[in-house]
Amino acid sequence: MRTVVDCVSSFIPLLSTEYEIVLGRKNVAIKLIITFDKKDCFHLMGLQYLTDRPELRRDRGKIFDEIQKGIIKRENIESSDFYHKIQDRVHFLPLLEKMLDSNDTVFKYNKKANVYSMIEADYLMKNHMEGKNLFLFLSNARDDSYFCRSFFPEEKMDYTKNQASWTLLYKKKRNLIDGSEHVLYDRLKKDVK
């Protein structure tokens, strides 16, 4: 089983990464730029559900740093009475970069199609990894910029049911430190700027 330390370690390279994705449906193309922040990792791991851990009720960026430095111990987090609710998230979250690099399905997310869901998101990515369907919800930050709102493996409900599937046309991964770019998928056969 992977731990919160594995989640933080695997998230660090994403902090200097940006994904540019172009999706198409019915002659309409949209561009998503996905960026990452330390504070997002907290929610993706599901740490907000560990209400009996007072050390987690602070600045989420600092919590990320303290897990990385070993100030907040994995054992402390796992000792929560509610850890069982998030342990699958924690186990699969280190696969996030691999999930984003793959070219599986993206859906325009319509919350009304999932009446029991409280997730506010604009897009939903679904990938099958290690025998499980994984869901990643993306929300708009501003303009074409999106962030990872929520992440979890499928349990009882398939969140893609009744959602509009979009076709992946183009995907590029950019290193924000050195500016290098790697085209992961190009159905357009030309560089999209």
Salt bridges, closest charged atoms under 4 A:
GLU18 OE2 - ARG174 NH1 2.15
GLU20 OE1 - LYS172 NZ 3.94
GLU20 OE1 - ARG174 NH2 3.18
GLU55 OE2 - ARG53 NH2 3.09
ASP59 OD2 - LYS39 NZ 3.98
ASP65 OD1 - LYS38 NZ 2.73
GLU66 OE1 - ARG58 NH2 2.55
GLU75 OE2 - ARG74 NH2 3.22
GLU78 OE1 - ARG74 NH1 3.10
GLU97 OE2 - LYS173 NZ 2.58
ASP101 OD2 - LYS173 NZ 3.08
GLU120 OE2 - LYS111 NZ 2.89
GLU130 OE2 - ARG2 NH2 2.64
GLU130 OE1 - HIS91 NE2 3.67
ASP158 OD2 - LYS126 NZ 3.21
GLU181 OE1 - LYS172 NZ 3.34
GLU181 OE2 - ARG174 NE 2.80
ASP191 OD2 - LYS193 NZ 2.94
